[in-house]
Amino acid sequence: MRIYFLCLWLLAPIAALPVLVSTPKPATAVAYPWQDLLMLEVMVTETIVLASKEDLGAAEKRIGDFEAVWQNAQTHVRPWDIRLWRLVDQAIMRAGAELRGSERSPVRAKAALSSLLAALSGRVGG
């Protein structure tokens, strides 16, 4: 009897595999690949820390690094969710403008960067 249950327990995932593989995913449930977002979120978080320390020069350089990575990832990441891509792209432009503007403010820069992080995390509406 134990062998029967052991075999059943071992074979059940294999029997369910065709159902799991063939089930289509709805278009609205598509998300960015996690590994792509993780590095970008870390870069924005580092930039927020720099802005919090009022080191806007270093924050400006870091957002430049972020923009380069974002542009290089465009062909891979953009097809996953064009609406979210646009939200993030607009948030990048706002954050860059705050860090490069003539009247830079650590408070405004941090707010723009926090909005960028929220957009990357998919926590903003559109």
DSSP file (Angstrom, degrees, kcal/mol; ACC not computed):
  #  RESIDUE AA STRUCTURE BP1 BP2  ACC     N-H-->O    O-->H-N    N-H-->O    O-->H-N    TCO  KAPPA ALPHA  PHI   PSI    X-CA   Y-CA   Z-CA
    1    1 A M     >        0   0    0      0, 0.0     4,-2.1     0, 0.0     5,-0.2   0.000 360.0 360.0 360.0 -41.1    0.0    0.0    0.0
    2    2 A R  H  >  +     0   0    0      1,-0.2     4,-2.6     2,-0.2     5,-0.2   0.898 360.0  52.6 -62.0 -40.1    2.8    2.4    0.8
    3    3 A I  H  > S+     0   0    0      1,-0.2     4,-2.7     2,-0.2    -1,-0.2   0.897 106.6  53.7 -63.5 -39.3    4.4    1.7   -2.5
    4    4 A Y  H  > S+     0   0    0      2,-0.2     4,-2.4     1,-0.2    -2,-0.2   0.941 112.0  43.3 -60.0 -48.7    1.2    2.5   -4.3
    5    5 A F  H  X S+     0   0    0     -4,-2.1     4,-2.7     2,-0.2    -2,-0.2   0.866 112.8  53.1 -67.3 -35.6    0.9    5.9   -2.5
    6    6 A L  H  X S+     0   0    0     -4,-2.6     4,-2.2     2,-0.2    -2,-0.2   0.930 111.1  46.2 -63.9 -44.8    4.6    6.6   -3.1
    7    7 A C  H  X S+     0   0    0     -4,-2.7     4,-2.4     2,-0.2     5,-0.2   0.915 113.5  49.2 -62.9 -43.3    4.2    5.9   -6.9
    8    8 A L  H  X S+     0   0    0     -4,-2.4     4,-1.9     1,-0.2    -2,-0.2   0.913 111.4  49.5 -61.8 -43.3    1.1    8.1   -7.0
    9    9 A W  H  < S+     0   0    0     -4,-2.7    -1,-0.2     1,-0.2    -2,-0.2   0.872 115.1  44.2 -64.6 -38.1    2.8   10.9   -5.2
   10   10 A L  H  < S+     0   0    0     -4,-2.2     4,-0.4     1,-0.2    -2,-0.2   0.825 118.0  42.9 -76.7 -32.5    5.8   10.7   -7.6
   11   11 A L  H  X S+     0   0    0     -4,-2.4     4,-2.3    -5,-0.2     3,-0.2   0.696  93.0  80.3 -89.8 -19.8    3.8   10.4  -10.8
   12   12 A A  H  X S+     0   0    0     -4,-1.9     4,-1.8     1,-0.2     5,-0.2   0.905  92.7  49.3 -57.2 -45.8    1.1   13.0  -10.0
   13   13 A P  H  > S+     0   0    0      0, 0.0     4,-0.8     0, 0.0    -1,-0.2   0.875 111.3  50.5 -63.2 -33.6    3.3   16.0  -11.0
   14   14 A I  H  4 S+     0   0    0     -4,-0.4     3,-0.5    -3,-0.2    -2,-0.2   0.893 109.1  50.9 -69.5 -39.0    4.2   14.3  -14.3
   15   15 A A  H  < S+     0   0    0     -4,-2.3     4,-0.3     1,-0.2    -1,-0.2   0.837 111.8  47.9 -66.5 -32.4    0.6   13.6  -15.1
   16   16 A A  H  X S+     0   0    0     -4,-1.8     4,-2.2    -5,-0.2     3,-0.4   0.625  88.5  89.4 -83.2 -13.2   -0.3   17.2  -14.5
   17   17 A L  H  X S+     0   0    0     -4,-0.8     4,-2.7    -3,-0.5     5,-0.3   0.884  82.7  52.0 -55.9 -47.5    2.6   18.6  -16.6
   18   18 A P  H  > S+     0   0    0      0, 0.0     4,-2.1     0, 0.0    -1,-0.2   0.882 111.6  48.5 -59.4 -35.8    0.7   18.7  -20.0
   19   19 A V  H  > S+     0   0    0     -3,-0.4     4,-0.9    -4,-0.3    -2,-0.2   0.914 113.9  46.0 -68.2 -42.6   -2.1   20.7  -18.4
   20   20 A L  H  < S+     0   0    0     -4,-2.2     3,-0.2     1,-0.2    -1,-0.2   0.884 116.1  45.1 -68.1 -38.6    0.3   23.1  -16.7
   21   21 A V  H  < S+     0   0    0     -4,-2.7    -2,-0.2    -5,-0.2    -1,-0.2   0.877 114.9  46.1 -73.8 -38.1    2.4   23.6  -19.9
   22   22 A S  H  < S+     0   0    0     -4,-2.1    -1,-0.2    -5,-0.3    -2,-0.2   0.549  82.4 108.9 -86.9  -6.2   -0.5   24.0  -22.3
   23   23 A T     <  -     0   0    0     -4,-0.9     2,-0.1    -3,-0.2    -4,-0.0  -0.590  68.5-134.1 -73.2 116.6   -2.6   26.4  -20.2
   24   24 A P        -     0   0    0      0, 0.0    -2,-0.1     0, 0.0    -1,-0.1  -0.414  12.2-131.1 -71.7 147.5   -2.4   29.8  -21.9
   25   25 A K        -     0   0    0     -2,-0.1     5,-0.1     1,-0.0     2,-0.0  -0.819  25.2-111.9 -97.1 135.9   -1.6   32.8  -19.8
   26   26 A P    >   -     0   0    0      0, 0.0     3,-1.5     0, 0.0     4,-0.2  -0.342  22.5-121.3 -66.2 148.8   -3.9   35.9  -20.3
   27   27 A A  G >  S+     0   0    0      1,-0.3     3,-1.2     2,-0.2    -2,-0.0   0.806 110.0  59.9 -62.0 -30.8   -2.2   38.9  -21.8
   28   28 A T  G 3  S+     0   0    0      1,-0.2    -1,-0.3    53,-0.0    -3,-0.0   0.684  97.3  60.6 -72.8 -16.2   -3.0   41.1  -18.8
   29   29 A A  G <  S+     0   0    0     -3,-1.5    -1,-0.2     2,-0.1     2,-0.2   0.411  75.5 120.5 -91.0   3.0   -1.1   38.8  -16.5
   30   30 A V    <   -     0   0    0     -3,-1.2     2,-0.3    -4,-0.2    -3,-0.0  -0.469  40.3-178.6 -71.5 135.3    2.2   39.3  -18.3
   31   31 A A        -     0   0    0     -2,-0.2     3,-0.1     1,-0.0    -2,-0.1  -0.876  33.1 -87.8-129.8 163.2    5.0   40.8  -16.1
   32   32 A Y        -     0   0    0     -2,-0.3     2,-0.3     1,-0.1    45,-0.1  -0.322  55.9 -90.7 -64.4 151.5    8.6   41.9  -16.7
   33   33 A P    >>  -     0   0    0      0, 0.0     4,-1.7     0, 0.0     3,-0.8  -0.511  36.2-133.8 -62.7 129.0   11.2   39.2  -16.2
   34   34 A W  H 3> S+     0   0    0     -2,-0.3     4,-2.5     1,-0.3    -2,-0.1   0.869 101.1  56.5 -55.8 -43.9   12.3   39.4  -12.6
   35   35 A Q  H 3> S+     0   0    0      1,-0.2     4,-1.0     2,-0.2    -1,-0.3   0.827 107.1  50.2 -63.5 -31.0   16.0   39.3  -13.2
   36   36 A D  H <> S+     0   0    0     -3,-0.8     4,-1.1     1,-0.2    -1,-0.2   0.906 113.9  44.1 -70.9 -41.4   15.8   42.4  -15.5
   37   37 A L  H  X S+     0   0    0     -4,-1.7     4,-3.1     1,-0.2     5,-0.3   0.854 103.0  64.8 -73.0 -35.2   13.8   44.4  -12.9
   38   38 A L  H  X S+     0   0    0     -4,-2.5     4,-2.2     1,-0.2    -1,-0.2   0.924 104.0  44.8 -58.0 -48.7   15.9   43.4   -9.9
   39   39 A M  H  X S+     0   0    0     -4,-1.0     4,-2.1     1,-0.2    -1,-0.2   0.900 114.8  49.6 -62.8 -40.5   19.1   45.1  -11.2
   40   40 A L  H  X S+     0   0    0     -4,-1.1     4,-2.2     2,-0.2    -2,-0.2   0.908 110.2  49.8 -66.3 -41.6   17.1   48.2  -12.2
   41   41 A E  H  X S+     0   0    0     -4,-3.1     4,-2.4     1,-0.2    -1,-0.2   0.892 110.0  51.4 -63.6 -39.3   15.3   48.5   -8.9
   42   42 A V  H  X S+     0   0    0     -4,-2.2     4,-2.5    -5,-0.3    -1,-0.2   0.915 109.0  51.0 -63.0 -42.6   18.7   48.2   -7.1
   43   43 A M  H  X S+     0   0    0     -4,-2.1     4,-1.9     2,-0.2    -2,-0.2   0.908 111.5  46.7 -63.0 -41.9   20.1   51.0   -9.2
   44   44 A V  H  X S+     0   0    0     -4,-2.2     4,-2.4     2,-0.2    -1,-0.2   0.908 111.0  52.3 -66.8 -40.8   17.2   53.3   -8.4
   45   45 A T  H  X S+     0   0    0     -4,-2.4     4,-2.1     1,-0.2    -2,-0.2   0.910 109.0  50.0 -61.4 -42.1   17.4   52.5   -4.7
   46   46 A E  H  X S+     0   0    0     -4,-2.5     4,-2.0     1,-0.2    -1,-0.2   0.887 110.1  51.0 -62.0 -38.6   21.1   53.4   -4.8
   47   47 A T  H  X S+     0   0    0     -4,-1.9     4,-2.4     2,-0.2    -2,-0.2   0.882 107.4  52.9 -67.2 -38.6   20.2   56.6   -6.5
   48   48 A I  H  X S+     0   0    0     -4,-2.4     4,-2.5     2,-0.2    -2,-0.2   0.910 108.0  51.5 -61.4 -42.2   17.6   57.4   -3.8
   49   49 A V  H  X S+     0   0    0     -4,-2.1     4,-1.6     2,-0.2    -2,-0.2   0.918 110.1  49.0 -61.4 -43.5   20.2   56.9   -1.1
   50   50 A L  H  <>S+     0   0    0     -4,-2.0     5,-2.6     1,-0.2    -2,-0.2   0.911 111.9  48.3 -63.1 -42.4   22.6   59.3   -2.9
   51   51 A A  H ><5S+     0   0    0     -4,-2.4     3,-1.5     1,-0.2    -1,-0.2   0.874 108.1  55.3 -65.8 -36.4   19.8   61.9   -3.2
   52   52 A S  H 3<5S+     0   0    0     -4,-2.5    -1,-0.2     1,-0.3    -2,-0.2   0.839 106.7  50.2 -64.3 -32.4   19.0   61.4    0.5
   53   53 A K  T 3<5S-     0   0    0     -4,-1.6    -1,-0.3    -5,-0.2    -2,-0.2   0.391 117.6-118.6 -83.6   3.3   22.6   62.2    1.3
   54   54 A E  T < 5S+     0   0    0     -3,-1.5     2,-1.2     1,-0.2    -3,-0.2   0.737  71.6 138.0  62.7  26.1   22.3   65.3   -0.9
   55   55 A D     >< +     0   0    0     -5,-2.6     4,-2.1     1,-0.2    -1,-0.2  -0.632  17.9 162.1 -95.7  72.9   25.0   64.0   -3.2
   56   56 A L  H  >  +     0   0    0     -2,-1.2     4,-2.5     1,-0.2    -1,-0.2   0.774  66.9  60.2 -70.1 -26.3   23.1   65.0   -6.3
   57   57 A G  H  > S+     0   0    0      2,-0.2     4,-1.9    -3,-0.2    -1,-0.2   0.943 110.2  40.9 -63.9 -47.1   26.2   64.8   -8.5
   58   58 A A  H  > S+     0   0    0      2,-0.2     4,-2.4     1,-0.2    -2,-0.2   0.871 114.4  53.4 -68.0 -36.4   26.7   61.1   -7.7
   59   59 A A  H  X S+     0   0    0     -4,-2.1     4,-2.4     2,-0.2    -2,-0.2   0.897 107.4  51.6 -64.8 -39.3   22.9   60.6   -8.0
   60   60 A E  H  X S+     0   0    0     -4,-2.5     4,-1.6     1,-0.2    -2,-0.2   0.909 110.6  48.1 -62.7 -42.1   23.0   62.2  -11.5
   61   61 A K  H  X S+     0   0    0     -4,-1.9     4,-2.0     1,-0.2    -2,-0.2   0.911 111.7  50.0 -64.3 -41.5   25.8   59.9  -12.6
   62   62 A R  H  X S+     0   0    0     -4,-2.4     4,-2.4     1,-0.2    -2,-0.2   0.873 108.4  51.3 -67.8 -36.8   23.9   56.8  -11.2
   63   63 A I  H  X S+     0   0    0     -4,-2.4     4,-2.6     2,-0.2    -1,-0.2   0.841 107.7  55.0 -69.0 -30.0   20.7   57.7  -13.0
   64   64 A G  H  X S+     0   0    0     -4,-1.6     4,-1.9     2,-0.2    -2,-0.2   0.910 107.9  48.1 -64.4 -42.0   22.8   58.0  -16.2
   65   65 A D  H  X S+     0   0    0     -4,-2.0     4,-2.1     2,-0.2    -2,-0.2   0.915 111.5  51.0 -61.4 -43.0   24.0   54.5  -15.6
   66   66 A F  H  X S+     0   0    0     -4,-2.4     4,-2.9     1,-0.2    -2,-0.2   0.926 107.7  52.2 -59.7 -46.4   20.4   53.4  -15.0
   67   67 A E  H  X S+     0   0    0     -4,-2.6     4,-2.5     1,-0.2    -1,-0.2   0.878 108.2  51.6 -60.3 -38.5   19.3   55.1  -18.3
   68   68 A A  H  X S+     0   0    0     -4,-1.9     4,-2.1     2,-0.2    -1,-0.2   0.928 112.3  45.0 -64.5 -44.8   22.0   53.2  -20.2
   69   69 A V  H  X S+     0   0    0     -4,-2.1     4,-1.7     2,-0.2    -2,-0.2   0.911 112.6  52.7 -64.4 -41.8   20.9   49.9  -18.8
   70   70 A W  H  < S+     0   0    0     -4,-2.9     4,-0.5     1,-0.2    -2,-0.2   0.915 110.3  47.1 -60.7 -45.0   17.3   50.7  -19.4
   71   71 A Q  H >< S+     0   0    0     -4,-2.5     3,-0.9     1,-0.2     4,-0.4   0.889 111.1  51.2 -66.2 -38.8   17.9   51.6  -23.1
   72   72 A N  H 3< S+     0   0    0     -4,-2.1     3,-0.3     1,-0.2    -1,-0.2   0.811 111.3  48.8 -66.9 -28.5   20.0   48.4  -23.6
   73   73 A A  T >X S+     0   0    0     -4,-1.7     4,-3.3     1,-0.2     3,-0.7   0.505  84.2  98.5 -86.7  -4.5   17.1   46.3  -22.1
   74   74 A Q  H <> S+     0   0    0     -3,-0.9     4,-2.2    -4,-0.5    -1,-0.2   0.892  80.1  48.7 -54.1 -49.3   14.4   48.0  -24.3
   75   75 A T  H 34 S+     0   0    0     -4,-0.4    -1,-0.3    -3,-0.3    -2,-0.1   0.802 120.7  37.8 -65.7 -27.2   14.2   45.3  -27.0
   76   76 A H  H <4 S+     0   0    0     -3,-0.7     4,-0.2    -4,-0.2    -2,-0.2   0.879 125.5  33.6 -88.5 -41.8   13.9   42.5  -24.3
   77   77 A V  H >X S+     0   0    0     -4,-3.3     3,-1.6    -7,-0.2     4,-0.7   0.866 104.1  68.4 -86.7 -38.4   11.8   44.2  -21.7
   78   78 A R  G >< S+     0   0    0     -4,-2.2     3,-0.8    -5,-0.4     7,-0.2   0.851  92.4  58.7 -56.2 -42.0    9.5   46.4  -23.7
   79   79 A P  G 34 S+     0   0    0      0, 0.0     3,-0.3     0, 0.0    -1,-0.3   0.736  94.4  68.6 -62.3 -19.7    7.4   43.6  -25.4
   80   80 A W  G <4 S-     0   0    0     -3,-1.6     2,-0.2     1,-0.2    -2,-0.2   0.903 125.3  -9.2 -66.9 -40.4    6.4   42.3  -22.0
   81   81 A D    <X  -     0   0    0     -3,-0.8     4,-2.4    -4,-0.7    -1,-0.2  -0.640  58.1-173.1-163.0  96.0    4.2   45.3  -21.1
   82   82 A I  H  > S+     0   0    0     -3,-0.3     4,-2.3     1,-0.2     5,-0.2   0.848  88.2  54.6 -64.6 -35.8    4.2   48.4  -23.3
   83   83 A R  H  > S+     0   0    0      2,-0.2     4,-2.0     1,-0.2    -1,-0.2   0.942 111.9  42.9 -64.2 -46.9    1.9   50.4  -20.9
   84   84 A L  H  > S+     0   0    0      1,-0.2     4,-2.6     2,-0.2     5,-0.2   0.880 110.4  57.8 -66.1 -36.9    4.2   49.8  -18.0
   85   85 A W  H  X S+     0   0    0     -4,-2.4     4,-2.7    -7,-0.2    -1,-0.2   0.931 107.6  47.2 -57.0 -45.7    7.2   50.5  -20.2
   86   86 A R  H  X S+     0   0    0     -4,-2.3     4,-2.5     2,-0.2     5,-0.2   0.902 110.6  51.8 -65.0 -41.2    5.8   53.9  -21.0
   87   87 A L  H  X S+     0   0    0     -4,-2.0     4,-2.1     2,-0.2    -1,-0.2   0.927 113.4  44.3 -59.7 -45.2    5.1   54.7  -17.3
   88   88 A V  H  X S+     0   0    0     -4,-2.6     4,-2.4     2,-0.2    -2,-0.2   0.914 111.7  53.1 -66.4 -42.4    8.6   53.8  -16.4
   89   89 A D  H  X S+     0   0    0     -4,-2.7     4,-2.0    -5,-0.2    -2,-0.2   0.905 110.4  47.3 -60.8 -42.3   10.1   55.7  -19.3
   90   90 A Q  H  X S+     0   0    0     -4,-2.5     4,-2.1     1,-0.2    -1,-0.2   0.895 111.2  51.4 -65.5 -39.7    8.2   58.8  -18.3
   91   91 A A  H  X S+     0   0    0     -4,-2.1     4,-2.4    -5,-0.2    25,-0.2   0.860 107.7  53.3 -65.6 -35.0    9.3   58.4  -14.6
   92   92 A I  H  X S+     0   0    0     -4,-2.4     4,-2.9     2,-0.2     5,-0.2   0.921 108.1  50.1 -64.0 -43.7   12.9   58.1  -15.8
   93   93 A M  H  X S+     0   0    0     -4,-2.0     4,-2.3     1,-0.2    -2,-0.2   0.911 111.9  47.6 -62.6 -41.7   12.6   61.4  -17.7
   94   94 A R  H  X S+     0   0    0     -4,-2.1     4,-2.2     2,-0.2    -2,-0.2   0.928 113.7  47.0 -64.9 -44.4   11.1   63.2  -14.6
   95   95 A A  H  X S+     0   0    0     -4,-2.4     4,-2.0    17,-0.3    -2,-0.2   0.918 112.9  49.2 -64.2 -43.1   13.8   61.8  -12.4
   96   96 A G  H  X S+     0   0    0     -4,-2.9     4,-1.6     1,-0.2    -1,-0.2   0.900 110.0  51.6 -62.1 -40.6   16.6   62.7  -14.8
   97   97 A A  H  X S+     0   0    0     -4,-2.3     4,-1.3    -5,-0.2    -1,-0.2   0.894 109.6  49.7 -64.1 -39.8   15.1   66.2  -15.2
   98   98 A E  H  < S+     0   0    0     -4,-2.2     7,-0.4     1,-0.2    -1,-0.2   0.870 114.6  44.3 -66.4 -36.0   15.1   66.7  -11.4
   99   99 A L  H  < S+     0   0    0     -4,-2.0    -1,-0.2     1,-0.2    -2,-0.2   0.704 122.2  37.0 -82.5 -19.3   18.7   65.5  -11.1
  100  100 A R  H  < S+     0   0    0     -4,-1.6    -2,-0.2    -5,-0.2    -1,-0.2   0.466  90.9 115.0-109.7  -3.8   20.0   67.6  -14.0
  101  101 A G  S >< S-     0   0    0     -4,-1.3     3,-0.5    -5,-0.2    -3,-0.1  -0.110  74.6-117.8 -67.3 164.8   17.9   70.7  -13.6
  102  102 A S  T 3  S+     0   0    0      1,-0.3     2,-0.5     2,-0.0    -1,-0.1   0.792 112.8  44.8 -74.2 -27.7   19.4   74.1  -12.8
  103  103 A E  T 3  S-     0   0    0      2,-0.0    -1,-0.3     0, 0.0     2,-0.1  -0.616  84.4-176.9-114.3  70.0   17.5   74.3   -9.5
  104  104 A R    <   -     0   0    0     -3,-0.5    -5,-0.1    -2,-0.5     3,-0.1  -0.418   6.3-170.4 -73.1 141.5   18.1   70.8   -8.2
  105  105 A S     >  -     0   0    0     -7,-0.4     4,-2.9    -2,-0.1     5,-0.2  -0.995  23.4-146.4-133.1 126.1   16.4   69.8   -4.9
  106  106 A P  H  > S+     0   0    0      0, 0.0     4,-2.5     0, 0.0     5,-0.2   0.866 102.9  52.8 -57.9 -35.2   17.2   66.6   -3.0
  107  107 A V  H  > S+     0   0    0      2,-0.2     4,-2.1     1,-0.2     5,-0.1   0.942 113.0  41.5 -67.1 -47.6   13.6   66.5   -1.8
  108  108 A R  H  > S+     0   0    0      2,-0.2     4,-2.5     1,-0.2     5,-0.2   0.891 115.4  51.7 -67.4 -38.2   12.1   66.7   -5.4
  109  109 A A  H  X S+     0   0    0     -4,-2.9     4,-2.6     1,-0.2    -2,-0.2   0.927 110.1  48.5 -63.1 -44.1   14.8   64.4   -6.7
  110  110 A K  H  X S+     0   0    0     -4,-2.5     4,-2.4    -5,-0.2    -1,-0.2   0.897 111.5  50.2 -63.8 -39.6   14.0   61.8   -4.1
  111  111 A A  H  X S+     0   0    0     -4,-2.1     4,-2.0     2,-0.2    -2,-0.2   0.917 112.0  47.3 -64.2 -43.2   10.3   62.1   -4.8
  112  112 A A  H  X S+     0   0    0     -4,-2.5     4,-1.9     1,-0.2   -17,-0.3   0.897 113.2  48.6 -65.1 -39.9   10.9   61.6   -8.5
  113  113 A L  H  X S+     0   0    0     -4,-2.6     4,-2.5     2,-0.2    -2,-0.2   0.871 108.9  52.8 -68.3 -36.7   13.1   58.6   -7.9
  114  114 A S  H  X S+     0   0    0     -4,-2.4     4,-2.2     2,-0.2    -1,-0.2   0.884 108.6  50.7 -65.1 -37.5   10.6   57.1   -5.5
  115  115 A S  H  X S+     0   0    0     -4,-2.0     4,-2.4     2,-0.2    -2,-0.2   0.887 109.4  51.4 -64.7 -38.6    8.0   57.4   -8.3
  116  116 A L  H  X S+     0   0    0     -4,-1.9     4,-2.6   -25,-0.2    -2,-0.2   0.922 109.5  49.1 -63.5 -44.2   10.4   55.7  -10.7
  117  117 A L  H  X S+     0   0    0     -4,-2.5     4,-2.0     1,-0.2    -2,-0.2   0.899 110.9  50.3 -62.9 -40.1   10.8   52.9   -8.2
  118  118 A A  H  <>S+     0   0    0     -4,-2.2     5,-2.8     2,-0.2     6,-0.4   0.899 110.6  49.7 -64.4 -40.2    7.1   52.5   -7.8
  119  119 A A  H ><5S+     0   0    0     -4,-2.4     3,-1.1     1,-0.2    -2,-0.2   0.919 110.4  50.1 -64.3 -43.2    6.6   52.5  -11.6
  120  120 A L  H 3<5S+     0   0    0     -4,-2.6    -1,-0.2     1,-0.3    -2,-0.2   0.874 110.4  50.2 -61.2 -37.2    9.3   49.8  -11.9
  121  121 A S  T 3<5S-     0   0    0     -4,-2.0    -1,-0.3    -5,-0.2    -2,-0.2   0.512 114.4-118.7 -81.1  -3.9    7.6   47.7   -9.3
  122  122 A G  T < 5S+     0   0    0     -3,-1.1    -3,-0.2    -4,-0.4    -2,-0.1   0.741  76.2 128.4  75.0  22.8    4.3   48.1  -11.1
  123  123 A R      < +     0   0    0     -5,-2.8     2,-0.3    -6,-0.2    -4,-0.2   0.257  50.2  81.8 -96.3  13.0    2.7   49.9   -8.1
  124  124 A V  S    S-     0   0    0     -6,-0.4     2,-0.1    -5,-0.2   -37,-0.1  -0.882  72.1-130.9-116.9 150.7    1.4   52.8  -10.2
  125  125 A G              0   0    0     -2,-0.3    -2,-0.1     1,-0.1    -3,-0.0  -0.437 360.0 360.0 -90.0 169.7   -1.8   53.0  -12.3
  126  126 A G              0   0    0     -2,-0.1    -1,-0.1   -39,-0.0    -2,-0.0   0.395 360.0 360.0-152.8 360.0   -1.9   54.3  -15.8
